[in-house]
């Protein structure tokens, strides 16, 4: 009896566990949503639908609104007809299109409904106004707005008033069961084929870059030499800086000296101006004197010409000859005068010798008398 009860309890426990496991499977697998939520069917036609299968999520604005229920391939046209089920509370608009999106990392595929971007209208050129109207200037200080009373109810603010740029208006909803034209994802194979076409040009570019790098390596020694020369120039400039400072100091002292000398130069200039004025006045007086005594100056010039004529007559050839003869005679007389002087000296010597016998008795007589 006890074994039978244990078996009944064990069976009940196993049955309850199976029921709980099935419930959890249904709960986490989304079966309740599929079973109890009403959905609208739509058909999307794609030219290519890679990664699309039953259960692929359908999203709108990033939110899941349904899933793929079936995928069929049209053998004649090669198009793919994808049937989707969208939750009834969500609708698909005419201004939206179905796009297949694939994640680059996880390769998860989804069908997204995105708004169709309408081309922007061309800008309208306005004709220039003939005379611009001047607006009156706005007052700087605006009157304060009246404060709301406590009894006034707060006005509800709409979404369009809060946002500066309101969203674009929604299109009309598409009737369930309609066929929608979808847009296939980007064909990476075409991109790869285009990349294969670009590879030769890239190879040429790489070769040219290599050549440029080799040329740059060849120019590196020249750059090093240029850098060394620049460093030498920098050193020379550093060495020349003290001399430049000294020169600057000398120029400053010279300017200061020039400033100190400037008053003296100004005085000298003023004195030179005064002297020039005096010379001008003296010149005017001399000019007046010459004009007043012009006749006297003419007479004096005439007399000077007469004197010069007389001097020229006095210094004629005959007078010059007579003067030379006189000079020769005086030279001869001076030579004879030297001889006379010599003879006079000898005569005086002889007279002295002759007077000595007479001078000795006189000297003796004078001594005895004393």
C-alpha positions in Angstrom: 0.0 0.0 0.0 2.8 2.3 0.9 4.6 1.6 -2.4 1.4 2.3 -4.4 1.0 5.7 -2.7 4.7 6.5 -3.4 4.2 5.6 -7.0 1.1 7.8 -7.3 2.9 10.7 -5.6 5.9 10.2 -7.9 3.6 10.1 -10.9 1.8 13.3 -9.8 5.2 15.0 -9.2 6.5 14.0 -12.6 3.3 15.2 -14.3 3.4 18.5 -12.5 7.1 19.0 -13.5 6.2 18.2 -17.1 3.4 20.7 -17.0 5.6 23.4 -15.5 8.3 22.7 -18.0 5.9 23.0 -20.9 4.5 26.2 -19.4 8.0 27.7 -19.1 8.8 26.7 -22.6 5.6 28.4 -23.9 6.2 31.4 -21.7 9.8 32.1 -22.7 9.3 31.0 -26.3 6.7 33.6 -27.0 3.9 31.1 -27.7 1.3 33.0 -25.6 1.9 36.1 -27.7 1.4 34.1 -30.9 -1.6 32.3 -29.6 -3.5 35.1 -27.7 -2.5 38.2 -29.7 -4.3 39.0 -32.9 -2.0 39.9 -35.9 -2.5 41.3 -39.4 -0.8 39.5 -42.4 1.2 41.4 -45.0 3.3 40.3 -48.0 6.6 41.9 -48.8 8.3 41.3 -52.2 12.1 41.4 -52.3 14.5 41.0 -55.2 16.9 39.3 -52.9 16.3 38.2 -49.3 19.5 36.8 -47.8 19.2 35.6 -44.2 15.3 35.8 -44.1 13.5 32.8 -42.7 10.5 31.9 -40.6 10.7 33.7 -37.3 12.8 36.7 -38.5 11.8 39.7 -36.5 10.0 42.6 -38.1 10.7 46.0 -36.5 9.5 49.6 -36.8 11.6 52.4 -35.4 13.7 49.8 -33.7 10.7 48.1 -31.9 9.6 44.6 -32.8 6.1 44.6 -34.2 5.9 41.1 -35.7 7.8 38.3 -37.4 8.1 36.4 -40.7 5.6 33.6 -41.1 6.6 32.2 -44.5 9.2 32.7 -47.2 8.4 31.7 -50.9 10.5 32.0 -54.0 8.9 32.8 -57.3 10.5 30.5 -59.8 9.6 32.6 -62.9 10.6 36.1 -61.7 13.3 35.1 -59.1 11.6 37.4 -56.5 11.1 36.4 -52.9 7.7 36.8 -51.3 7.9 37.1 -47.6 4.8 36.8 -45.5 4.8 38.6 -42.2 2.4 38.9 -39.2 2.2 42.3 -37.5 0.6 42.8 -34.2 -2.9 44.4 -34.7 -2.2 47.4 -32.6 0.6 48.4 -34.9 0.1 49.6 -38.5 2.3 50.0 -41.5 2.2 53.4 -43.2 2.4 54.3 -46.9 5.4 56.6 -46.3 7.5 53.7 -45.0 9.4 51.0 -46.9 10.7 47.6 -45.8 14.5 47.2 -45.7 16.5 44.1 -44.9 19.1 44.9 -42.2 22.0 42.7 -41.3 24.4 43.1 -38.3 28.0 43.0 -39.4 29.2 41.2 -36.3 26.4 38.8 -35.3 25.0 38.5 -38.8 21.4 38.8 -37.4 18.9 39.7 -40.1 15.8 41.8 -39.5 13.1 43.5 -41.6 12.9 47.2 -40.7 10.2 49.6 -41.7 11.9 53.0 -42.2 10.4 56.3 -43.5 10.9 57.1 -47.1 13.3 60.1 -47.5 11.6 62.5 -49.9 13.9 64.6 -52.1 14.3 68.2 -50.8 12.6 70.8 -53.1 14.8 73.2 -55.0 15.4 76.6 -53.3 13.1 79.3 -54.4 14.8 82.5 -55.4 13.0 85.6 -54.3 13.2 88.8 -56.2 14.9 91.7 -54.3 12.6 94.2 -52.8 12.5 97.6 -54.4 12.7 99.5 -51.1 13.4 97.7 -47.9 11.0 98.5 -45.2 12.6 99.7 -42.0 11.1 98.1 -38.9 10.9 100.2 -35.7 13.5 99.2 -33.1 12.2 96.9 -30.5 12.3 98.2 -27.0 15.2 97.0 -24.9 13.2 96.7 -21.7 10.0 94.7 -22.2 7.1 95.1 -19.8 7.0 92.2 -17.3 4.4 89.5 -18.0 1.6 89.2 -15.5 1.9 86.5 -13.0 -0.7 83.7 -13.0 -3.2 83.7 -10.2 -3.3 80.8 -7.8 -6.8 79.9 -8.9 -5.9 79.6 -12.6 -5.5 76.1 -13.8 -2.3 75.0 -15.5 -2.7 74.8 -19.3 -1.7 71.5 -20.8 1.3 71.8 -23.1 1.1 69.7 -26.3 4.1 67.8 -27.7 4.2 70.1 -30.8 4.6 73.2 -28.5 7.5 71.7 -26.5 9.6 70.5 -29.5 10.9 73.1 -31.9 11.0 70.7 -34.8 7.9 68.5 -34.7 8.0 65.1 -36.5 6.8 64.8 -40.0 3.1 63.8 -40.5 2.4 60.1 -40.7 1.1 58.6 -43.9 -2.1 56.6 -44.3 -2.0 53.0 -43.0 -1.8 50.1 -45.4 -4.7 47.7 -45.5 -3.8 44.3 -44.0 -3.1 41.6 -46.6 -1.6 44.1 -49.1 1.6 43.4 -51.0 4.5 45.7 -50.2 7.6 46.3 -52.4 10.7 45.9 -50.2 14.3 47.0 -50.7 17.1 44.4 -50.6 20.2 45.0 -48.6 23.5 46.1 -50.2 25.1 43.5 -52.4 28.5 42.9 -51.0 29.4 40.7 -53.9 29.0 43.7 -56.3 31.1 45.8 -53.9 33.8 43.1 -53.9 33.8 43.0 -57.7 34.1 46.8 -57.8 36.9 46.5 -55.3 38.7 44.0 -57.6 38.5 46.5 -60.4 40.0 49.2 -58.1 42.8 46.9 -56.9 45.1 47.6 -59.9 44.8 51.3 -59.4 45.5 50.8 -55.7 48.5 48.8 -56.6 49.8 51.5 -58.8 49.2 54.0 -56.1 51.1 51.8 -53.6 54.0 51.6 -56.1 54.1 55.4 -56.4 53.9 55.7 -52.6 56.8 53.3 -52.4 58.8 55.3 -54.9 58.0 58.5 -53.0 59.1 56.8 -49.7 62.4 55.7 -51.4 63.0 59.2 -52.7 62.2 60.5 -49.2 64.8 58.1 -47.8 67.3 59.5 -50.3 66.5 63.0 -49.2 67.0 62.2 -45.5 70.8 62.8 -45.6 70.2 66.2 -47.3 67.6 67.0 -44.6 70.1 66.0 -41.9 72.7 68.3 -43.5 70.2 71.1 -43.7 69.3 70.6 -40.0 73.0 70.7 -39.1 73.4 73.9 -41.1 70.3 75.3 -39.4 71.8 74.4 -36.0 75.1 76.2 -37.0 73.1 79.2 -38.1 71.3 79.1 -34.8 74.6 79.0 -32.9 76.0 81.9 -34.9 72.8 83.9 -34.2 73.2 83.1 -30.5 76.8 84.2 -30.6 75.9 87.3 -32.5 73.1 88.3 -30.0 75.5 89.8 -27.5 77.2 91.9 -30.2 73.8 93.0 -31.4 72.9 94.0 -27.9 76.1 96.0 -27.6 75.4 97.6 -31.0 71.9 98.4 -29.8 73.3 100.0 -26.6 75.8 102.0 -28.6 73.0 103.1 -30.9 71.0 104.1 -27.9 73.9 106.1 -26.4 74.4 107.7 -29.9 70.8 108.7 -30.0 71.0 110.1 -26.5 74.1 112.1 -27.4 72.3 113.3 -30.6 69.4 114.4 -28.4 71.8 116.2 -26.1 73.6 117.8 -29.0 70.3 118.8 -30.7 69.9 122.1 -28.6 73.5 123.2 -29.5 72.8 122.4 -33.1 69.6 124.5 -33.0 71.5 127.4 -31.4 74.3 127.1 -34.0 71.7 127.1 -36.7 70.1 130.2 -35.2 73.5 131.9 -35.0 74.2 130.9 -38.6 70.9 132.4 -39.7 71.7 135.6 -37.8 75.2 135.7 -39.4 73.8 135.2 -42.8 71.3 138.0 -42.2 74.2 140.3 -41.1 76.2 139.3 -44.2 73.2 140.1 -46.3 72.9 143.5 -44.6 76.7 144.1 -45.1 76.3 143.1 -48.7 73.5 145.5 -49.2 75.5 148.3 -47.5 78.6 147.5 -49.7 76.4 147.5 -52.8 74.9 150.9 -51.8 78.5 152.2 -51.1 79.7 151.0 -54.5 76.8 152.5 -56.3 77.3 155.9 -54.4 81.1 156.0 -55.1 81.1 154.5 -58.5 82.7 157.6 -60.2 85.4 157.7 -57.6 86.2 154.0 -58.1 86.4 154.6 -61.8 88.8 157.6 -61.3 91.0 155.5 -58.9 91.1 152.7 -61.5 92.2 155.2 -64.2 95.0 156.6 -61.9 96.1 153.1 -61.1 96.4 152.4 -64.8 98.5 155.5 -65.3 100.8 154.5 -62.4 101.2 151.1 -63.9 102.1 152.6 -67.3 104.7 154.8 -65.6 106.1 151.8 -63.8 106.3 149.9 -67.0 108.2 152.9 -68.6 110.5 152.9 -65.5 111.2 149.3 -66.0 112.2 149.5 -69.6 115.0 147.6 -71.2 117.5 150.5 -71.1 116.8 151.3 -67.5 117.3 147.6 -66.6 120.6 147.6 -68.4 121.8 150.7 -66.5 120.7 149.2 -63.2 122.6 146.0 -64.0 125.7 148.0 -64.9 125.4 150.0 -61.6 125.1 146.8 -59.7 128.2 145.4 -61.3 130.1 148.6 -60.5 129.0 148.4 -56.9 130.2 144.8 -56.8 133.6 145.8 -58.0 133.7 148.7 -55.6 132.8 146.3 -52.7 135.6 144.0 -53.8 138.1 147.0 -53.8 136.7 148.1 -50.4 137.7 144.8 -49.0 141.2 145.3 -50.2 141.2 148.9 -48.7 140.1 147.5 -45.4 142.8 145.0 -45.4 145.4 147.7 -46.2 144.0 149.9 -43.4 144.3 147.0 -40.9 148.0 146.6 -41.9 148.6 150.3 -41.6 147.1 150.3 -38.1 149.3 147.4 -37.1 152.4 149.2 -38.3 151.4 152.4 -36.5 151.0 150.5 -33.2 154.4 149.0 -33.6 155.9 152.4 -34.3 154.3 154.0 -31.3 155.5 151.4 -28.8 159.1 153.1 -28.2 157.3 156.4 -27.5 154.8 154.8 -25.1 157.4 153.1 -22.7 159.2 156.4 -21.4 155.8 158.0 -20.9 154.7 155.1 -18.7 157.9 155.2 -16.7 157.5 158.9 -16.1 154.0 158.5 -14.9 155.1 155.8 -12.4 157.9 158.0 -10.9 155.5 160.9 -10.5 153.2 158.9 -8.5 
